[in-house]
Every structure is written in structure tokens, then in C-alpha cells.
Amino acid sequence: MSEGQHTGEHWQRLSPPREVYRNRWLAMMRAPYQLPDGTVLPDIETAQRPDYVMVLPRRGDNLMLVRQYRPAMERMGLELPAGAIDPGETPAQAAARELLEETGHTGRNWRRLGVVEPSPGYIAQSCHLFACDAEPAPGHAPDPREIAAVLELPAAEVLRLARTGGIRDMSVLAALFLGLTG
């Protein structure tokens, strides 16, 4: 191994992380680490965010997606229903709640697709992925302040959008891969 390369197999945190910023969505932490070769990195910063769920809902041969505005990207996004896991809630309970809140549908035949880490290089956060068959829930509608539209599209069209940049959210791409490949 040449100088400056690291295996990354065993970084050692030298002291507990200290919080440098917090809001309702994240906490920024800073801690010193020592690399396997003895090099000390004094200010490694990471973000801690609440874990969340994402649901891949089917209606027959169609998939349900939501269109919503994403201020950070300053554009509309085509996504799957998703949201934070509330305190005391299981991922499965959060998935059912988010499906109802964002689409006005309930789910049956739930399947757990897996867990992904959207940005593990600097954010401590996991996304729990689920799939289900969706059915309308009379009397429930998505909040128009959050969801601009609920769409039902053929799976082939959703995959085309994923391949051509119409869907960019990496958790959505992971859910489509895990949910549609087997």
C-alpha cells in the first residue's frame, strides 16, 4: 500500500462526537478520528437524521408515485410515498401511515424490501423499503400542501423515467430495483 492510502477497515474515534448544530431535521456532529496508519483527522463532520420509510405501492399493473416540490433542489420530484419514522413507531407502522397520508390509500400484502443507507459517507440514516398492493381509503386524501399529485403509471413507464432522469431520488431507485427485480 502506498503512502496516503488507507484500508478504512478500522478508524478509531478518539472522543465522543459533539453537536455543532441541530434543527428539527438533523444534527451536525464533529469528532476526531485516527486512521489505521496513525494519522489523526481532527474534525470529521457527520449528520444524524431520523430514519425513514419508503413504500412501493402497486395498483394492478401500475405503480403509484407522488409528485412534490423539493425546495433543496428547487424542482418538482417524482417519488414514492415516504416519510420519517415517528418516535415509538415501527418501520412497518410508519410505512402504512405514510402510504395513507401521501396517497389516500391503504396497503395489503406488505413485503419488506430491505434497508438502504442513502448517503453513508456523511449521514447516519437508514431508509426502510416496503412494497404493497394499494387500495383507496374512502375519506382520505393527500395533503395538497405536501403532495402536488398522486400518479398511477405502468411499471415499464416508471422504469423508463428512472433510466432517463425523470426519477432521481436514490432511495426511490433502490426501491424500484429491489421491488421489481425479484
Protein Blocks (a to p, Z undefined) as FASTA:
>chain_A
ZZhiaehlaccdfbdcddfbdcfkbccdddddddfkopacfbbcdddddddddddddehj
bccddddddfklopacdddddddddehiafklmmmmmmmmmnopacehiacfbdcdfblm
lpccddddddddddddehiacdfklmmbdcdddfklmmmmmmnopambfklmmmmmmmmn
ZZ
